[in-house]
Amino acid sequence: MKMLREELVIREIIGPGRGDTVALCCAVEITEQLLFEEKKYSYMSDIRVTRDIYTIAARRLGRTIKSTARQIQRTSERCWYSMDNALRLRYIGKTCFPEGAPSTRDMIFYLAFYCYCHEPYYQVLRKEVGR
């Protein structure tokens, strides 16, 4: 069985065998498609997580939107709390988050940027601003 790059990244963060990662993997893959492949949205703020991500993920997984959203949120939180500063720098691009854990939405975007661009979110932003 071939593992998707999204699952590889999430498993590198939380470790093997720690919960169901399928819903978050699906959400990250959908976000990559919306942002980079379909280019359906110009701005991240245009993407509505429930409508554009959770609904599609639930349909693909054959689950309800509510259970899919809960699973994505749980796995997103597990990712955050499994990361030390080195992993946060590697996957997100910064270590200091004075406001605490990022939202599930933010974590989905961070992982989507890393999986698609092979660089952390904040590093990609710095490059784009420098253009």
C-alpha positions in Angstrom: 0.0 0.0 0.0 1.4 3.4 -1.0 1.3 6.1 1.6 0.3 9.6 0.6 2.8 12.4 1.2 0.1 14.0 3.5 0.0 10.9 5.6 3.8 10.6 5.7 4.1 14.1 7.0 1.4 13.7 9.6 2.9 10.3 10.7 6.3 12.0 11.0 4.8 14.5 13.4 2.6 12.3 15.6 4.3 9.0 15.2 3.0 5.6 14.0 -0.2 4.1 15.2 -1.5 7.1 17.1 -5.0 7.5 15.9 -6.8 7.9 12.6 -5.1 10.3 10.3 -7.3 9.7 7.2 -9.7 12.6 7.7 -6.9 15.2 8.2 -4.9 13.7 5.3 -8.0 14.1 3.1 -8.5 17.7 4.3 -4.9 18.6 3.6 -5.1 17.1 0.1 -8.4 19.0 -0.7 -6.8 22.2 0.5 -3.7 21.6 -1.7 -6.0 21.1 -4.7 -8.1 24.2 -4.0 -5.1 26.4 -3.5 -2.5 25.1 -5.9 -4.0 22.8 -8.5 -7.5 24.1 -9.3 -6.6 27.6 -8.2 -10.2 28.0 -7.4 -9.5 30.6 -4.7 -7.1 33.6 -4.9 -6.8 33.9 -1.1 -6.8 31.5 1.7 -9.5 33.6 3.4 -11.9 32.8 0.6 -11.8 29.1 1.6 -14.6 28.1 4.0 -13.4 25.1 5.9 -16.8 23.6 6.6 -18.2 24.1 3.1 -15.1 23.7 1.0 -13.1 21.1 3.0 -15.1 19.2 5.6 -18.0 18.6 3.3 -15.9 17.2 0.5 -13.8 15.1 2.9 -16.9 13.7 4.5 -18.3 12.7 1.1 -15.0 11.1 0.1 -14.7 9.2 3.4 -18.4 8.2 3.5 -18.8 9.9 6.9 -21.0 12.7 8.3 -19.6 16.2 8.2 -19.8 16.4 12.0 -17.8 13.2 12.6 -15.3 14.2 9.9 -14.8 17.7 11.4 -14.3 16.2 14.9 -11.7 13.8 13.6 -9.8 16.5 11.7 -9.8 18.7 14.8 -8.6 15.9 17.1 -5.8 14.9 14.7 -4.8 18.6 14.1 -4.5 19.1 17.9 -2.5 15.9 18.2 -0.1 17.2 15.6 0.3 20.5 17.4 1.0 19.0 20.8 3.3 16.4 19.3 5.6 19.1 17.8 8.6 20.4 19.6 10.2 23.7 18.4 12.3 21.9 15.9 9.3 20.3 14.2 7.3 23.5 14.3 10.2 25.3 12.6 10.5 22.5 10.0 6.8 22.2 9.1 5.4 25.6 9.9 8.4 27.9 9.7 8.3 29.5 13.2 8.3 28.4 16.8 6.7 31.2 18.7 2.9 31.2 19.0 2.0 33.5 21.8 -1.7 33.0 21.2 -1.3 29.3 21.8 -2.2 26.4 19.5 -3.3 27.4 16.0 -6.8 26.8 14.9 -7.6 23.6 13.0 -8.0 25.7 9.9 -4.5 27.1 10.3 -3.0 23.7 10.9 -4.7 22.4 7.7 -3.1 25.3 5.7 0.3 24.8 7.3 0.3 21.1 6.4 -1.0 21.8 2.9 1.7 24.3 2.2 4.4 22.0 3.5 3.1 19.0 1.5 2.7 20.9 -1.7 5.7 23.3 -1.6 8.0 21.1 0.4 8.7 24.2 2.5 7.1 25.6 5.7 4.2 28.0 5.4 6.1 31.1 6.8 9.1 30.4 4.6 6.9 30.4 1.5 5.2 33.6 2.6 8.6 35.3 3.1 9.6 34.3 -0.4 6.4 35.6 -1.9 6.7 38.9 0.0 10.2 39.3 -1.3 9.2 39.1 -4.9 
